[in-house]
Amino acid sequence: MSSHAQTRTRDEARAEAVATVRAVRRRGRARAMTVSTALVVAVLVLAVVTASLGGFTVSFVDVLRIIGGADIPGATFIVHEVRLPRLLTGLGAGAAFGVSGAIFQTLVRNPLASPDIIGITAGASAAAVFAITQLGMSPGHAAPVAIGGAFAAAGLIYALAWRGAVSGQRLILVGIGVAAVLNSVTGWALTRAEVTDASEALVWITGSLNGSTWNRLPLLWWPLLVLLPAAGVLGRRLRALQLGEDAAAGLGVRIEPSKAWLVVVAVCLAAVATAAAGPVAFVAFLAGPIARRLTGGGGLALVPSALVGSVIVMAADFAGAQLFGTRLPVGVITGVLGAPFLLWLLATANRVGKGG
């Protein structure tokens, strides 16, 4: 075969490979778009059901009229002052937990690396419980303290895990250890508290939307209007880091600064969600893997992760309110869902020799 023919054969093979990669990417984007659209529909359906049903049933038409500004005696107060703040808190907190968990899990390349497993939300809980039980703060006023606790825990974990760079395995192990210490601090604060303060703190650390009000929504949604777009922008760097640090560096990504910014955004998301709804168990842990499974795996899936997180929180809150005869905190329902998945993940990891 002549050199010209060999060159043409290589060019054709290269063009065929490029076409195949582009076709796979198109199919992946199409599937992600379909999944995201279905999840948006699920969020809207849950929003309608949550706003309409309860101890006082309001028709869907009346819900729309109330949102539009109509005053319907009895129904307006229930929908506008009770259900809508709760719904918006669950929507925002779920999205924040979902994106935060997806960033951590993708960055570390380990499904255990979610903020509720590695101690970020434990830091928020310890700070908030200390503020409620020892400083006499209300749960609403303790929210900024919870954000500070999340940042302090993240800084401590990152510093202890740093050895010239941050290893994913080291970050998880250090995070679990720090979480154990912080949970001990939370337990100490509860044992030293008055009964009324301890009961308030227990509801908060379980994860609940009971304290949702219009006054507390800006603390959640104003940061989200900055953090969610920032996560989308940094997602390009995270996608490159998925290929490995050497490949990412070859693509021009500055490895450690990119990791640091991604960690900051993920911690901020977890912190504001925890401040708004408490450390709702396993939402950050579950949202990313479910989103990746729905989209076919391999992709970053930040938007589907946000939507899955919102669906989990909203559905769990509705189930806790309607299905058990008494209102259960949302964290109880998500804990029931997440604990078996965690055990299954540990068992399967051990079978293949990863050890979790």
C-alpha atoms as one frame of an Amber mdcrd trajectory, in Angstrom:
protein
   0.000   0.000   0.000   1.363   3.424  -0.947   2.119   6.073   1.641  -0.678
   8.219   0.200  -3.192   5.400   0.676  -1.958   4.768   4.229  -2.339   8.458
   5.075  -5.862   8.498   3.664  -6.754   5.371   5.664  -5.495   6.974   8.888
  -7.420  10.169   8.142 -10.579   8.202   7.498 -10.149   6.244  10.747  -9.541
   9.467  12.650 -12.616  11.098  11.107 -14.710   8.035  11.925 -13.519   8.111
  15.555 -14.326  11.817  15.860 -17.778  11.230  14.366 -18.408   8.397  16.834
 -17.385  10.536  19.815 -19.618  13.384  18.625 -22.553  11.002  18.164 -22.089
   9.628  21.697 -21.940  13.170  23.094 -25.111  14.133  21.229 -26.934  11.096
  22.576 -25.667  11.879  26.081 -26.815  15.507  25.861 -30.185  14.440  24.491
 -30.684  11.945  27.303 -29.594  14.485  29.930 -32.052  17.004  28.481 -34.863
  14.456  28.523 -34.100  13.450  32.101 -33.870  17.085  33.221 -37.203  17.880
  31.581 -38.847  14.901  33.306 -37.375  15.992  36.650 -38.653  19.551  36.166
 -42.122  18.103  35.557 -41.759  15.997  38.725 -40.780  19.107  40.717 -43.800
  21.011  39.382 -46.159  18.133  40.168 -44.788  17.872  43.705 -45.113  21.630
  44.116 -48.783  21.535  43.073 -49.544  18.544  45.303 -47.697  20.058  48.281
 -49.456  23.405  47.922 -52.895  21.818  47.477 -53.102  18.864  49.845 -52.876
  18.670  53.607 -55.083  19.003  56.632 -56.802  21.851  54.776 -57.269  20.980
  51.084 -57.050  23.809  48.567 -57.948  23.270  44.902 -55.284  23.761  42.264
 -57.273  26.630  40.751 -57.426  28.384  44.111 -53.672  27.853  44.599 -53.028
  29.616  41.286 -55.413  32.417  42.252 -53.663  32.891  45.606 -50.250  32.994
  43.921 -51.698  35.577  41.551 -52.729  37.770  44.510 -56.289  36.691  45.272
 -57.457  36.680  48.900 -59.457  33.566  49.752 -60.399  33.420  53.455 -58.537
  30.633  55.217 -56.886  29.261  52.095 -54.684  32.311  51.505 -53.036  32.054
  54.897 -52.479  28.290  54.580 -50.989  28.464  51.088 -49.117  31.760  51.217
 -47.798  31.761  54.784 -47.323  28.034  55.478 -47.027  25.928  52.345 -45.230
  28.176  49.863 -42.275  29.036  52.163 -41.956  25.361  53.024 -42.086  24.386
  49.359 -39.476  26.957  48.298 -37.187  25.984  51.167 -37.359  22.321  50.194
 -36.788  23.167  46.534 -33.724  25.328  47.216 -32.188  23.186  49.947 -32.603
  20.026  47.885 -30.952  21.606  44.854 -28.066  22.916  46.962 -27.484  19.548
  48.638 -27.675  17.772  45.277 -25.103  19.958  43.544 -22.804  20.009  46.569
 -22.803  16.227  46.794 -22.242  15.828  43.044 -19.238  18.178  43.129 -17.610
  16.406  46.071 -18.262  12.923  44.687 -16.969  13.822  41.227 -13.945  15.695
  42.546 -12.888  12.866  44.837 -14.207  10.161  42.487 -15.851   8.342  45.370
 -19.605   8.177  46.136 -18.854   8.367  49.874 -17.467  11.891  49.495 -20.654
  13.813  50.162 -20.862  16.672  52.687 -23.068  14.690  55.055 -20.575  11.810
  55.175 -17.288  13.733  55.413 -18.279  16.135  58.168 -19.354  19.396  56.504
 -22.932  19.247  57.742 -21.683  17.860  61.083 -19.790  21.130  61.528 -22.932
  23.110  60.794 -24.928  20.964  63.212 -22.410  21.257  66.037 -22.241  25.046
  65.692 -26.010  25.460  65.468 -26.754  23.138  68.395 -24.173  24.933  70.531
 -25.759  28.277  69.627 -29.290  27.033  70.387 -28.532  25.174  73.618 -25.680
  27.177  75.131 -26.167  30.700  73.764 -29.959  30.756  73.827 -30.401  31.496
  70.117 -33.514  30.503  68.225 -33.071  28.056  65.289 -33.644  30.922  62.857
 -30.965  33.125  64.418 -28.588  30.147  64.621 -28.560  29.745  60.817 -25.550
  32.071  60.230 -23.700  30.252  63.015 -24.379  26.975  61.192 -22.850  28.398
  58.021 -19.756  29.413  59.976 -19.551  25.934  61.494 -19.673  24.313  58.064
 -16.810  26.505  56.837 -14.755  25.832  59.970 -15.231  22.076  59.568 -14.340
  22.233  55.872 -11.206  24.258  56.581 -10.114  21.814  59.279 -10.744  18.782
  57.053  -8.925  20.327  54.105  -5.948  21.335  56.265  -5.622  17.892  57.854
  -5.964  16.158  54.472  -3.369  18.393  52.767  -0.030  16.755  51.984   1.185
  18.935  49.139  -2.118  18.035  47.492  -5.434  16.620  48.640  -5.937  12.893
  48.130  -9.552  11.771  47.802  -9.099   8.777  50.084  -7.377  10.905  52.740
 -10.097  13.560  52.512 -12.810  10.970  53.173 -11.000   9.365  56.104 -10.137
  12.701  57.699 -13.703  13.913  57.130 -15.228  10.869  58.796 -12.914  11.337
  61.783 -13.722  15.047  62.098 -17.436  14.258  61.783 -17.156  11.826  64.700
 -15.550  14.507  66.870 -18.160  17.104  65.874 -21.009  14.680  66.572 -19.549
  14.248  70.041 -19.620  18.025  70.484 -23.271  18.011  69.409 -24.064  15.261
  71.921 -22.272  17.159  74.696 -24.221  20.340  73.929 -27.517  18.440  74.008
 -26.768  16.830  77.379 -25.970  20.262  78.877 -29.124  21.901  77.515 -32.482
  22.717  79.026 -35.299  20.445  77.878 -36.979  23.048  75.664 -33.708  24.072
  74.004 -32.734  20.433  73.490 -36.059  19.640  71.818 -35.631  22.566  69.407
 -32.081  21.495  68.625 -33.119  17.874  68.068 -35.743  18.882  65.518 -33.200
  21.063  63.740 -30.421  18.455  63.554 -32.872  15.834  62.297 -33.536  18.021
  59.269 -36.903  19.710  59.059 -38.762  22.312  57.011 -40.999  23.278  59.934
 -39.193  26.575  60.480 -39.636  27.766  56.900 -40.804  31.376  56.665 -40.630
  34.144  54.090 -38.151  35.985  56.331 -35.697  33.062  56.204 -35.925  32.426
  52.465 -33.484  35.205  51.430 -30.729  33.544  53.499 -31.147  30.514  51.237
 -32.085  31.887  47.837 -29.840  34.943  47.500 -26.692  32.807  47.945 -28.126
  30.183  45.582 -28.543  32.782  42.832 -24.754  33.193  42.957 -23.597  29.696
  43.893 -25.566  27.622  41.381 -24.314  29.607  38.341 -20.798  29.500  39.828
 -21.073  25.701  40.046 -22.121  25.640  36.396 -19.110  27.713  35.351 -16.700
  25.621  37.414 -18.320  22.489  36.004 -16.059  22.754  32.954 -13.004  22.419
  35.168 -14.630  19.598  37.080 -15.360  17.797  33.828 -11.677  18.044  32.912
 -10.652  16.774  36.353 -12.831  13.714  35.743 -10.284  12.661  33.122  -7.488
  12.624  35.718  -5.143  15.325  36.923  -2.541  14.734  34.202  -5.136  14.992
  31.446  -6.699  18.073  33.069  -3.298  19.756  33.350  -2.707  18.958  29.681
  -5.963  20.778  28.887  -4.705  23.866  30.714  -6.587  23.429  33.989  -4.780
  24.676  37.105  -5.323  21.676  39.336  -5.093  22.871  42.956  -6.742  26.295
  42.464  -9.575  24.595  40.570 -10.036  22.054  43.348 -10.009  24.795  45.968
 -12.691  26.837  44.188 -14.854  23.758  43.650 -14.574  22.853  47.338 -15.482
  26.421  48.347 -18.610  26.417  46.175 -19.631  22.925  47.335 -19.149  23.876
  51.002 -21.136  27.088  50.527 -24.000  25.144  48.961 -24.042  22.584  51.770
 -23.782  25.342  54.383 -26.692  27.463  53.170 -28.875  24.366  52.683 -28.082
  23.148  56.190 -28.753  26.591  57.636 -32.164  26.649  55.941 -33.394  23.099
  56.559 -30.950  21.471  58.941 -28.594  18.631  57.998 -31.150  16.648  55.990
 -29.595  13.189  55.887 -28.364  11.541  52.691 -29.807  13.999  50.144 -26.343
  15.063  48.990 -25.271  11.425  49.153 -28.135  10.115  46.999 -28.764  12.857
  44.450 -25.562  12.521  42.406 -25.601   8.715  41.951 -29.315   8.737  41.083
 -28.797  11.545  38.552 -25.847   9.753  36.953 -27.850   6.537  36.714 -30.761
   8.361  35.089 -28.524  10.139  32.570 -26.591   6.997  31.690 -23.455   7.666
  33.754 -20.181   9.180  32.694 -21.434  12.754  32.595 -21.202  15.502  35.177
 -24.992  15.807  35.669 -25.000  18.881  37.932 -28.411  20.066  36.733 -30.029
  16.616  37.105 -28.375  16.296  40.531 -29.936  19.591  41.624 -33.355  18.487
  40.396 -33.058  15.037  41.982 -32.114  16.680  45.285 -35.186  18.904  45.104
 -37.432  15.948  44.267 -36.057  13.916  47.190 -36.571  16.696  49.746 -40.010
  17.717  48.479 -41.257  14.130  48.187 -39.860  13.193  51.608 -41.481  16.225
  53.224 -44.842  15.402  51.630 -44.557  11.746  52.686 -43.631  12.724  56.226
 -46.658  15.000  56.434 -49.290  12.787  54.791 -48.486   9.076  55.008 -47.831
   8.262  58.668 -50.669   9.833  60.629 -48.313  12.349  62.243 -45.885  14.833
  60.729 -42.374  13.407  60.555 -39.344  15.615  59.872 -38.025  15.342  56.341
 -34.673  14.072  57.635 -36.338  10.969  59.085 -37.696   9.968  55.678 -34.459
  10.666  53.806 -32.543   8.750  56.478 -34.735   5.712  55.877 -34.008   5.980
  52.148 -30.296   6.692  52.401 -29.109   4.270  55.070 -29.815   1.089  53.033
 -28.081   2.620  50.011 -25.017   3.409  52.120 -24.899  -0.171  53.436 -25.332
  -1.554  49.912 -22.561   0.696  48.614 -20.158  -0.398  51.357 -21.005  -4.058
  50.802 -20.513  -3.922  47.029 -17.300  -1.911  47.389 -15.897  -4.509  49.773
 -16.815  -7.351  47.408 -14.797  -5.808  44.600 -11.891  -5.048  46.912 -12.220
  -1.283  47.110 -12.940  -1.204  50.762 -15.303   1.743  50.461
